[in-house]
Amino acid sequence: MSAMAPPRGLREPRRAQLLRDPRVLLAIVALAYAVVQLTLLGVHVFLGWDETIYTSQVIHHGPPMDFSAPRARGITLVVAPLALAGFSLTVLRLWLILLSALALFGAFWVWLRVLPGVRVPVAATMFAFLWATLFYGQAVMPNYWVAVGAVGAVGFLARALATPSKRNFIGVALCLGWTCLVRPSDGSVVAVGLAAVAAFSILRRHAATWVALGAGLLIGWVPWMVEAFVRFGGPLHRLHLASLNEQGGLTFSLGVQARSVVGPLLCRPCGPSHAFHPLGLVWWVVGAVLVVIGTVRARGTVERRATLMATVCGALLLAEYIFTIPYGAPRFLLPTYALLALPAATGLREVLRGLSRWSVPVPIATAAVLLGLAIQTISQVAVAHVIARDARQGRMVFTALATDVHRLDGPAKCAVIGPRQAVLAFAAGCEAISSTLVDKPLSPSSDLSRELADDTVIGVFRFRLPKGSPLLSWCEQAPPVEPAQRGWHLYIPPGRLSCR
């Protein structure tokens, strides 16, 4: 043994102490989050509809897709560093897995000075291993990034309660700015929640509080406003178009969101086949109880205010989607889950203390809580695995059909029209044309006529064309009969070499 090495009896406690360090535990959670994404979900799930829209703006695999009014460009910055390398699905997924794990660690790390003990790693675990968090961590979608941005923004303002330093206020501005940049409406809701709590605390006396909140809103909203004037005729008209696209208006969709709590990815509309899942409802109820307990039982002025901030912001984000969006998607609630995990972790602590007061031995109480967390985590990981498997199999058709486009027409310029034109076009490296044109007569001024006049090859993918469609005179090309392609057809305009 080296003369400088400490005795064995001193080394072991230090190792045990290291494993109880919240920073180390949080790093372990982030690493496990990346590993589970990589091993159980894989990196071969092709892009979905929204992902192709965002990705095509910065990674050129064909012309950029139409960027509609409700979208914000913040999420494109996440994948922008890959632009020079071109499109590779594997590289894209690996990049997002790495970034999402780092963002998880960074966002919850902010809270380590606010909530002492193991509550922050526990909260990160509760959020990270929800199936929607696992699935969308490697997706080119804004919701996960809104979640981590919101956790960071609320955390920095919570730290400012105890230490109103310049660093903390800059953290608020940057995190809130990122949240608004990715999804301006969600970021604004977070800002309202933070302002409401700050107005009833010592922070109202600090001008830096309001400067930080205002700066965060400007970071996110200015690019959106500029694009609104350039492309949509002004902010009001853009908001109007966004509302039409999302079927916005006053509604109440809590039941719809509950039906989609364990899938599908999009419940629009939610039919009779989308029943309430008992497992999802149980963890919703248990989670809500823990949040209430944690918010009420938080101790100390700073901790109480910080917990209240997380609860208020999480509840407001939930209300935003329940009262304004009539359809369900589990990803919508990711920011709510992330914020409410923090008071829920405090609620777990209070449950443990309550069991101890009822004379339940501490080891048994701790084992019971850990068992509950393990059951929840395992069940969510299992759901994530099934969702990812179904998505991977369902999207295989796009890459298969893309191969058929090039087989029929080679490297010629092409455009795609059909019910999933964005995904199909991106897979084939083609332009996407609105699927509504399939049902409209061909006029000389129509987009489709202009594409044909430019001698662009149009690949049309649809299960069946409607009666009266001008495309019924085109040549139908059935792809090879494979399970992924069954039921799909390719329609080629007359006059092309492949139209015989």
N, C-alpha and C positions, 0 to 999 in steps of 0.2 A: 504494500500500500504506500502511495506517495505520502511524503512527510507533510505536504500542504493539504491533503484531503481531510475533510472533517470526519469524525467518527460516524459509523453507519447509523447509530441511533439518532444523530442529529440530521442526517440527510433525509430520512423518511418523512419526518414531520414537515420539512420544507417542501417536499414534493406534494404532500397532502394539502399544504397551505396554498401552493400554486394552483391546484385544481379547484380550490374554493375561491380564487380570485375572480370577481365578476368579469374582468376584462378577458381573462383566459377563457372563461365559460362562454362569453359572447363570441369570441373568435372560434371556438369549437362549434357553436351553433351555426355560424356563417359557413364554416368549412363543410359541416354536415349538409347544409342546405345545397351547396354546390354539388357535393358528391351524390346526393339523392337525385337531383336533376339529371346529372350526367349518367348515372347507372340505371335508374328505373324509368326515366322518361326518354333518355337518349337524345341524340342530336339530329335525327333524320325525319322529324315531323315537318312536312313542307309548309310553306307560308299560307296563312289564311287570307281571307279577303282584305281585311283592314291592314294586315301586315304588308301585303303587296303594295297597297297605296302608299304607305309610309316609306317602305324600303326603296321603291322605285324613284323617289324624289332625290336620293343621293347615291344609290348604287345602280349603275346603268346596266340593265339587262333587258334592253328594249326601251321604248319611249316612256317618260314619266306618266303615271296614271293621273286621271283627273282628281284634283285635290278639292273636295267639296267644302262648303261653308262651315260645317260644325267642327272641322278638324283644326288642330294647331300643330305647328311644325317642331315643337320642342323635342318630341320623341325621335325625330330624324337625326338630331344631334348625337344620339346614343350610338347610332350605326354609321354616322358620317366618317369616322376614322377608317372604316373598311372600304371606303369608296375607291381608293387607288388600287386595291387588290382585286376588284371585281366581285362578282357574286359567287359565293360558295356557301351552301346551306350549312355544312358542318362548321366552317369557320364562324359564320354568323351566330349559330347557336352556342358554340364554345365561348365566344366573346361576350354574349349576353349572360351566360351562366357566371362567368368570372365577374362581370360588372355588377350583376344583381347581388352576388354574395358580398362583394365589397360595399355596396350601397346599404345592404342590410346591416352590416357591422357598423358602418359610419353613422347611420341614422340613429340606431339604438345606443351607440356609444355616447352620444350627446347626453343621454339620460342617466348615465352612471353616477354623475355627481348629484342628481336630483333624487333618485330612488336608490338608496343604499341596499346592500345585500345582494341576493341573487334574483331579485324581482325583474331586473332588466333582461338578463339572459332568459328567464322564464317567459317573459312577454315576447321576446324575439322568437322563442321556440313556438309559442302558441300561434304566432302569426306566420312564421316561415313555413310551417308544415301543414298549413291548410292546403287542400288540393289546388285551389285556384292560385295561391301564391306560388306553388311549385310549377304549375303549368305556365303561368304568365310571366314568371321570372325570366324565361328565355325567349319570350315573345316580343316582337316589335310592336308593342301596344303601350298606351300611356298609363294605364291604371296602377301598375306596380310602382312606377316611378313617381306618380302622384303620392302614393302611400308613403314611400321612404322620404320624399321631400316634406310631406306634412309632419311626419314624426320628427324630422330634424328641426323644422321651423318652430313647432310647439316646444320641443326640448330646449332650444336655445333661448326662447323667451322665458321658459320656466327657470333656466339657469340665471337669467337676468333678474329674477325675483330676489335671489340671494346676492348676486354679484352683477350689478348693472354696468358691466364693462363694455368697452367699445367692441371687443372681440365677439361678445355674445350678441350684440345688436347687429353686427355685420353678418353673423351666422343666421340670424332671423331673416335679414334681407335676402341673402343668397338662397337659402332653402325655400323661402316663400316665393322668391323670383323664379326658381326652377319649377316649383309646383305650378305656378301660373303660366309659365312658358310651355309646359307640357299639356296642361288642361286649364285654361284661364278661368272657367266657371268654378271648378273645384278649388283652385287656389284662392279665388275671391271668397268662397264660403269659409275656408280656413282663416283668412284674414278677418272676416267678420267675427268668427268665434274668438280669435285672439284679442281683437279690439274690445269685445264685450267683457271678457274676463279682466283684461288690463285696466279697463275703465273703473273697476271696483277694487283695484289693488294699488300698491305704492308706485307701480309702473306708470300710472297716469300722469305722475309729476315729472317724468323724464321725457323730454322732447324727443330723445333718441328712439323711444318706443314707437312713436307715430311716424318718425322719419323712416325707420326700418320697415314698418308695415307699408308705408307709401312707396318706398323704393322697390320692395318686392312686387307690389302690384304693377308698377311701371315696367319692371324688367319683363314681366310676362305679357302685359296687355299692349305695350307699344308695338311690338312686331305684328301682333294680331290686328291692331288698328290700321297699321300701314298697309298690310295685305288687304284689309277690308276696303280701303279706298282704291287700291290699285286694281283689284280683281272683282270686287262684289258691289261696287257702287256706294260704298260707305258702311259704317258699322251697323246702323239700324237695319239696312237692307240685308246685311250678312246675318244678323241675328234672326231676322224674319225667315231667311232661307234655311238657317240651321233649325229653327223651330219646325218648319214644314218637314224637313228631312227626318227629324227625330220624333215626329208626331207629338211635339211638345204641347204643353197646356196643363192646367190643373187636373190632377188625377190622384189616385191612391192605389199604389201597386205593391203594397207589402205582401199580399198573398201571392202575387206573381213572382216576386223575389224569393219568397219562401219555397215555391215550387221548384225553383232552379238552383237551390242551395247545394245540391250534389250533381248538378248538370241538368240540362245540356248547356253548352257554351253560350247559346243564345235562345231565349224563350220568347220568340216573336213570330206568331202569337203563342201563348201557352194553351194548348188544347187539353182535352180530357186525359190524354196519355201521360201528361206531366203531372203526376200526383205528388202530394206532399210526402216527403221521405221522412220516416220516423227518426232516423239517425240525425239528419240535418236539423230537425225541429228540436231534438233533445239538446244538442250542443248550442243551438241558438238560445234556448231558455236558460240553460246552465250558465252560458256566457253572460247573458243579460243580468242574471242574479249576482254573479261575481263582480260585474262592473258596478252595480249599485252598491254592493258591500264595500268595494274598494274605494269608491268615491266618497261614501259617507264616513268610512272609518279611517281615511288617510290622516296621518298624524303630523303635527307641526304646520306652521303657517305656509312655508314654502312648498312642502310636499302636498298639502291640501290644495293650494292654488294650482300647482302644476298638474295634479290629478284632475282637477276640475277643468282645466284647459283642454286636456286630452279628451275628456268625456264630452264636453260641449262641442268641440270641433268634430269629433267622431259622430255625435248625434246629428249635427247640422248636415254633415255630408250624407248621412243616411236619409235625412228628410229631403235633401235635394233630389235624390233619385226616386224616392217613394212618391213624392208629390208632383214631380215634373216629367217623369219618364214612364210611359204606360206599359213597357215591356221589361222583361227580366234578363239579366246577364250577371253571373256570379262575379265577374271582374269589376263591376261597378262598385261593389262593396269592399274592395280591397283596402282603400284608404280608411274606411270605417273600422274594419277589422284591425288594422295596424295600430290605430290610435286607441281603440278600446281594449286592446291587449294589455296596455299599461295599467289602467285601473283594475283590470281583471287579475293581473298578477298580484296586486295589493290585496284584492279580495281573497285570493288563495292563501296569502299569508294570514289573513284574519280568520279564515276557516280553520287553519292549523292551530291558531291560538285558541279558538273557540273549542276545538276538540280537546285541547290540553286542559282547558278549564273544566271540561266535563269528565275529567279523570281518564281520558284516553291516553295511553302511553305515547310519548312523542314518536318512537320508532314506528309504531303501528299507524299513527295518524299520518306521518310522513310517507310511509309505504302506500297508504290508501290514496293519497293525493298523487303520488308518482304513478300509481297504477292507472288512475283516471286519465292523467296526461298521456301515458303510454298508449292506452286504448284509443284515445282521440287521435293521437299522432299516427298510429298504425292504420287506423281506418281511413284517415285523410290521404295518407300515402298510397293506400290501395286504390282509392277512388282516382287519384291523380294518374296512377299507372293505367287504369282502364280508359280514362278520358284521353290520355296521350296515345294509347294503342289505337283507339277508334279514330282519332284525328289523323294519325299516321296512315292508317288503311284507307280512310275516306279521301285523303288528298293525294294518294298515289295515282289516281286517275289523271291528274293534271300533268304530271311529268310524262305519263304514258302517252297522252294525247298530244303533248308538245312534240314528242318524237315523231308522231304520225304527221304532224304539220310539216316538219322538215323532210320527211320521207316523200310527201306528195309534191312539195313545192321547192325543196332545196333551200338555198340561202336567200331567196327573194324576199323583198319587203312584204310584211304581212300585217293583217289586223284581225282581231278576234271579236266576234259578236255572239252573245249567248247569255244564259242565266248566270254564269260565273265568269264573265268575260275578263275581269281584272286578274284573277288567279291564273286562268288559262293563258292570258296574254303574257303575263310575267314569266310563266314557265316556258313559253315558247319564244320569248324575246320579241313579242309583237306589240302592236298598238291595240288598245282596248276601245271598242265603240259601244255606246249605250245599247243595252239589249232591247230597249223599247222600240228601236228602229226596225226590229224584225217584224213587228206587226203593222208598220206604217207603209203606205204606198211610196214608191220611189219617185220623188220629184227631182227635177234637175238641180234644185238648190239644197237637197238633203245631204247630210254628212255622208251617208252611205254612197250616194251617187258620186260625190266628189272623190271618195276613196276609190271607187271603180274607175273614174275618169283618170285618176293618177296611176292607173294600172297597178294598184295595190292588190295583192292576193288577200281575199277575205276567207278566213277559216271560221265556220259557224258550228258551234257545238250546242246541241239541244236534243232533249229526248224526243220531242215531236214538234214540228212547226205548226202553228195555228192555221186554220182554214183562211184562205185569202192572202196569206203572206206572199209578198213578192219574191221570196227566196225559194218557193216551192218549185220554180223552174230550174233551179240550180242542180248540179250533179251531186247526188248523195254518195258519200264514201263511208262505208262501214269500217271501223277500225278492227284490227285483229280481235277475235273473240277471247278476251281474257276477263277474269272476274272483275278487275278494277274498271274495265272499259265497257262492260256490258250495258246496253241501253243507250249508248252515246252514238252520235252520227256526225259526220263531217260533211258540210255543204260547200261546194266549190263553184264559183261563178262560171257561167258558160264562156268558152273561148280559152280557158286555161289549158295548158298541155295535159294536166292531170285529169281534166274533165272530158271523159270519153263516153 
